[in-house]
Amino acid sequence: MDYRQLGRTNVRVSLLGLGTGGVNRLGQSRDRSREDMRRYIRYALDQGINHIDTAPAYMESEALIGEALEGVPRDSYVLCTKVRGGPPGELRRSLENSLRKLRTDHVDVTYFHGVTPSQYRETVDKHLPELQQAQRDGSTRFLGVTELYERDPSHEMIKMLLADGLFDVFMIGHNMLTPSAIQHVFPEAQRKKVGIVVMCAVRSVISNPDALRQHIREWKDEGALPKDAVPDDKPLDWVLEPDTPAITDAAYKFAAEHPAVTSVLTGTADEGHLQANIRAILGAPLPRETSRRLADIFIPVNRSVQAGIGHPTNRR
């Protein structure tokens, strides 16, 4: 496994991180047993993954993680969860409840969850002081924000975050079909030494051929994507080559290639898929001309890839 510095923090995290949201919810949405999920988390640790992301909204993911990590040295993994704003005291109660479920006295990063541009100022003015107090009390080491990717394809909230310089880490939706962050956001984050965690590197649209065709067709019909930009059928197969035999391989390579990116989350709950994702992200990078063409084609589209379109037939 490769490890990268998480922005200006003193933390190094695995290039591939274990995400517990998305479609799979750590296998909960597929009725995997608690023992299966405990075994899967331990398997991920054995592969060198030390970055684990969760949230109260992800069903029982926090409790499952807490069970799986029982007895594992606390300094051997980086644990992240999320909070939302609310009435005074609610944020702290939420964090304390997360710590109880996770069976730990602190998390490494606490994110404000799914903040839109219109919510950002209230988050900073009203709710950040409470989270800062939790940081002073030792409940969390570092502070972050996650964007609401589906509603903010231009990353306007993240741009506000970078301008303020109040947070250590942000989580951003970034993939082959929504690559606009590489134009302005990533360079500025790198300059200001803010850690970047990528979510949504692979969504059902990317991993499902029918859903991908549908999305590309809709963008062409809207005029967002030129008719001749990519083929109507198998619109991304041109990225494939011997070192990149699957679209999902290309997706993980693309998500991780910018030096500003610290870690890319994977939402799979399958050991075989996890191993394939590790091989992809640690393997040979995409050719520079392929990455450049993806950016040239899809940055002007300025659309997010919606979740839940089609049914995944490939790994996440």
N, C-alpha and C positions, 0 to 999 in steps of 0.2 A: 504494500500500500504506500502511496505517496501522501505526504502531509504538508500543509501550508499554514503560514501564520495568519491568524484571524485578525486582520487589520492591525490596529495599534495595541491590541491586547497582547498578553504574554502567552496566549493559548495557541497550540498547533492542533489542527483538526485534519482528519482524513479527507482526502479529495472526494471520496464518495461517502456521503452521510446517510444514515438510516432515517427516512421519513416515515411517519406513522399516520399521516392524513391521506388525502387523495381517495381514490376509489377503494383501495384495499383495506384501509384502516388497520394495518398490521395483521391482515387476515381475518379480522372480525366480520367483515362484510361477506366473507366466503365460508363462514361457519367453521373456521379452524379451531381446534381445542386450545385451551389455555396452555397445556403442556406443549403443543405444537408451536405456539407463539413464543413461549419461553425458550424452547430449543432453538428457534429461528434467531432470536436476539443473541443468544450465546454463540450461534454459528457466525453471525455478523461480526461479533467481537473477535472471534478466532481468525477471521479474515483480515483483521487489522482495522476495521471500522471503529473509530472511537467517538464519532459525532452522532448523537441521537437527538432527534427533534420530535416534540410532541405538543399537545395542547389539551385543555379541558374539553374542547369541542370534538375531539377525536374518539368518541365513544369511551371505552375503558382503557385506552392506550396507556395513560399514565400509570394506572394500577398494574397493568400487564408488564410494563417496563420495570416498575418497582419490584415486582416479584422476580423477574428475570435477573435483575442486577443484584439481588440479595447475595452478599458475600463477595462481590467483585470489588476490588479496591477502588475507592471513590476517585482517586487521582488518575485512574487509568481510562476514564471516559469523560467526554464533554457533553453535558446534559442541558437541553434547552426546552423551555416551555413558553406559554403565552398567557397574556391577560387582556381584558378589555376594560375600557373606562366605564364608570357608573357612579352611583352615589358615593359620598365619602366613606372610606373604609371597605368598600366592596372589592376593590382591586387587591388590597392586602389580604382579605379573607380568601379570595380566589387563589392567590399565590401560596398561602399557607395550606390550603386544601390540596394544591398540586404537590407541595413538598411532602405532605402526609402520604398521598398515594404513591409518590415516587420513592418513599422511604429514605429520604435524605434531608439534611438540614439546609441545603442550598442548591440552586441551579447555577450553571455557568453563564447562561444568557436568558434573560426574560424579554420577550418581544411584546409590544403592543400589536394585537392581532387584527390584520385586515383593515388597515387605516386608509381611508380615501383622502383625496386632496382637500375636500371640504371639511373633513374631520381632523385634519392634522393640527391646526392651530389650537383647537380645543384640547386635543390630546396633550400637547406640550404645555399649555397654560394651566389646565385644570387637573390632569392626571399624572403628568410626569413627576411633579414634586412627591407624590405618594410612592411612586416606584423608586425614586432617588432615595427616599428614606429607607425603603426595604433594602436598597443596595448598601447604605451606610450600616444597617443592622446586620448585614451579612447573609441575607436570604438569597441574594443574587449577586453575581460578580460583575456582570456587564449588562448593558441595556441596548435593546434593538427595536426595530419596527418591521412588520411585514406589510407589503402592499396588498390591495385588493386587485389582483392582476386582471381579472375579467373586465373590470370597469375602468382601468387606468393603463391602457396599452402604451401610452407615452411616458409613463413613470413620473407624472407630475408631482406626486407625493414624495417620491424618493428625491427628486430635485430639491424640494423644500427641505427635506432632512439634511441633505448634503450642504445646503446653504447655511443652515443653523449650526451644524457641527456638534449637536447635543448627544448623538447616539454613537455607539461603538460598532454596531453591526446592522445590516439590513438584509431582508430576504426579498428576492425579486423573482418574478416570473420571466423566464428567459429560455428560448428554444429556437430551433431552426426557422420556424414560421413567424416568430416574434423576436427579432434580434436587435431592436432599436437601442437597447441599453449599451451596446458596444460603441455607439456613436458619441454619446456625451456622458452618460451616467458612469460607466466603468472607468474612463480616464479620470473623472473628477474624484471618484471614490478612491482610486489608487493614489491620487495626489494628496488627498486628505487622510489616507490610511484608515479608511473605514472598511470593515470586513464585509464581504459579499457572500451570501449563501443563495444558491440558485434553487428555486422550486420550479415545477412544471417543465422540466427538461424533456420529459416524455409524457404526453397525454394520450387519451384514447384516440384522439384524432390522428396523431402521428403514428401510433402503433397499429391502427386498424385501416387497411387499404380502402374499404368502402367509405369510411368516415373521412379519410383524407381526400379522396376524390370529390366527395360532397362539398367539403370546405373550399377546396380550390375552385370548384365550379361556381359556388356562391360568390366568392371574391371576384372571379372574372365577370359574372353577371352584374355585380355591383359597380364594376369599373375600377375596383381597387387594385386589381392585378391584370396586367396586359394579357390578352388572349394567347400570345405566343411566348409568354414568360417561361412556362413549364408545360410539359405534356398534360393533356386531360386525363389520360390513363397512366398510372404509375408515375405521378408527378415528381417524386423524389428519388426514383431509382437511379438517376444519373449520379448520385453521390456514392453509390456502392462501388466497391473495388475489393481486391483480395484481403486487405487489412480491415475492411469495413463491410462485412457480408450482409448486415441487416440494417434497416432504417434506424432501429433503436440504438445500434452501435454508433451510427453517425450522430444521433441526437446527443448521446452522452459525451462523445468527443467534442462536439461543437459547444455544448454548455460549459465545458471545463477549460476550453482552450485559452480564454483571455487571462492574462496574468493577474488581473484584479480579482478574479473569482477565487474564493477560498475553498468552497465545498459545494458539491452538487448532491441534492437529496434524491434518493431512489425510493419509490413507494411500493416496490414489490414485496411480497411476503413469501416468496418461493426461493428456496436455496439455489436451485439451478439457474433461475433468472438472475439472482444476485451475483452468482459467480460469473455469468456472462456479462453483466454490467461492469463488474470489476475489470474483467479482461479488456472490455472496450475502452474504458476511461483511462486505463493504464497503458494501453497499446499505442501503436503508431498514431499520430494525430492525423486529422483530415488534411489533405493537400491544401496548400494556401489558396490555390485558385478556386477550390471547391468552397471553402469558407467565404472567400471574397464574393463569389457568385451568389451564395445564399444571402449574404448581407445586401448585395446590390438589388436582388429581386424582392426581398421581403421587408426590408426597412421601410420603403415607401408605402407598403400596404397599411401599416399602422393599425393592425387588428390583433386582438388577443385570440388565442386558441381556446375555445370554450370547453369546459369539462362536460362529461356525460353525453357526448355526441357519439353515437355508435356504441358498439360493445368491443372492448379490447380483445384482440386475438393474439397479441404478442406480449412480450414482457414489458414491465414498467420500470 
